[in-house]
């Protein structure tokens, strides 16, 4: 299991254990984390699972593919360096300790 910390826009922290092989989005959804809407169910067809990856982790997760880059254009206040769609981040043991911050809202 990888412990992932989801930080709501208001500062509320949620630390949950997520099974390797799942996505960061599935970990949020399955643990009732507010602020991750995941309207498309993880198909990378919306931007409602957008987060800001903690700066210490940006270089430790796989890079964005072109489809994710395109969908992030629709996210609320995307950050070119830190914004990611959580449906596109597969959990591995190496992500134990990952911290993501949720935007003020999802669009």
N, C-alpha and C positions, 0 to 999 in steps of 0.2 A: 504494500500500500504506500501511496505517496501522500503526504500531508500537504494540502493546498490551502492557502489563506485567501479568502475573497473579502475585499474591503468595500463596503457600500460607500456611496458618495458622502453619506453623513458620518462616516468614520467607523460604523459598526463592523466588527471583524467576525468572520465565520471561518473557523479552522476545521476542515473535514478531511477524512481519509478517502482517497479515490483509488480504485483498483487499476493497476496498469492495464493498458489496452482500451480503457474508456477514454473519452475526451474530457477536457476541462469543463466543457459545457454540460456534458452528461453528469459529471460530478456535482455541478451546481444544481441542475434540475432535480436529480435524485435526492438531494439533501435540502431542497426547499429554499435555496438561496434567492432572496428577492433581488430583482434587477437584471436577471438573465432571462429574457423572454423566450428566446429560441423558437421563434414563430415557424421557421421552416423545418424544425426537428433535426437540424444538424446537416442539412444538405448544401450548405454554403450558398443559399439562395436568398439570404436577407442579411441584415447587420445587427439583429437584435440580441446577439450574444457577445457584443463588442466589449472589450476591457482594455485597460492600460496595464501592460506588464511592468512590474517593478523594474527600475533601471538595472538593478543587480542581476536580473534574469534575462534581459533582452538578448544577450549573445549566447545564452545557454539553451534556447529553444530553437527548433528548426526554423529556417527562413520561411517567409510567406511565399505562397505560389501565386501566379498571375490572377487566378480566379478570386482568391482572398483579397488581393490588392484592389481588384475592381469592386468587390462588395464593400470594402472599407470606405470607398468614396461616398457611400450612402449612410455611414455611421454618424452619430452625433459627436461633433467636435473631435474628429480623428487626429491622432498625433502620428506623424510620419515614422517615428522611431519606436514608439511604445504600443501603438494600437494593434490589437489582434482580435480575430474571431475565435472564441473559445471552442467552437465546433471543429476547428482545424488544428488544435493542439492535442496530440495523443499523449496520454499520461504514460510515463515510464518511471522506473525507480529513480532515475537521474533527476526527475522533477520534484523529488521530495523537498519540501520547503518553499515551493513556488508561491509567489505573492502576486495577486492581480487586484487592480482597483477598478471598480465599476464607474461608468460615467453617470452624470446627473440623471440622464434618461436614455432610453433606447428609441430609435426611430427606424 
